[in-house]
Amino acid sequence: MVPGKALESYLDLRTLVEEQLLEYTEPTSDKPLPDLLPLERHVFTLVLHLNETLLYTHWKRERPSKDLELMPYI
């Protein structure tokens, strides 16, 4: 049996941690971007897909000495 004071402290701590997590996981506003100003409405935005341009999402494991073994044959 857990004492009442320990259970109350646990629930208070859990509530505090959950509130802290919500600050990082929930959006800060309903709209992701602000509305454009009237002068900016004609400006277009170019969106580029840069997946695997600088960083690759896949990785293939190789033996560390594989390149050294193949050097005499190149």
N, C-alpha and C positions, 0 to 999 in steps of 0.2 A: 504494500500500500504506500502510495506517495503522499507525503505530507502536503497539506493545503497550501502552505506558503511557498514550497518549492514548485508546485504545479502553477500557482499564480505567477511566480517569477518566470517560469518557462513560457507561459502564454504571453506575458508582456514582452519578453525578448523575441518570441516568434513574430508577434505583431510588428515590432520595430524592424526586424529583418525583412519582412514581407513588404512593408512600406518603402524601405530603402530599395528593394529590388524593383518595385513598380516605377521608381524614378528612372531606372535604366531600361526597362523593358517596354513601358507604355509610351506612346508618342506624347509630346508636350502640348500639341494642339491638334484640332480636328483637321486642319488643312496642312498638307505637307509643304506647300509653298505659298507665299503671300500673293495677293492679287497684283497684277501688273498696273503700273501707272498708265494714264491715258496716252502719254507720249511713247510708251514702250510697247504698245499693243501691236505695232506693225513689225517689231523685231522678231526674227525667227531664231530658233535654237537648233543647232546641229548636234545630234546625239550619236556618238560613235560607240560601236561595240568593240571593246578592247580586250576581250577574253583571249587569253593565250598570246597576247602581244608581248608583254613583258614578263608575265608570270604564267607558268603552265599548271593546269589543275591535275595533271597526271604525272606519275613518277614511276620509272622502271628501275628496279634494283639491279645493279651490275656488280660483278666481282671487282674489287679494287685494282687488281693487277691485270685485268683483261686487256687494257690498252697496251701495257708493256709487253705482254705475250704476243700480240699481233704486230708489233713494230717491225720485227725482222722480215715479215712477209709483205710489207708495204713498199 
